[in-house]
Amino acid sequence: MIKWLQRRFALSGQGAKDLIKGCLACVAQDIALMLPVGLLYYLVLDLMQGTLTGGQIAFYTLMFSMMHGKLIRKNMIAAGGEMCDYWIVGDAHNE
């Protein structure tokens, strides 16, 4: 593959290796940027379907804390509130 990249794009051996490293780094960054959006999608899906359980809340809280986010919940229907309100803020947010 390195030889093909060298011929195709007129790269040196080091240039072809660096191109591969750059492509892999780009893929890793794209996946890292998609993970929070996908996680938020599934959280909203669980909230809308009413299937959010205590174990899932712990899972979402753990995942958002690992991404340096903070999952805040003020009201819950199960606790007698009129509505459920959940939101996510960055870890620099003090509340």
Sequence and secondary structure as in RCSB ss.txt:
>XXXX:A:sequence
MIKWLQRRFALSGQGAKDLIKGCLACVAQDIALMLPVGLLYYLVLDLMQGTLTGGQIAFYTLMFSMMHGKLIRKN
MIAAGGEMCDYWIVGDAHNE
>XXXX:A:secstr
 HHHHHHHHT  HHHHHHHHHHHHHHHHHHHHHHHHHHHHHHHHHHHHHT   HHHHHHHHHHHHHTTEEEEE  
 TTTT SS  EEEEETT   
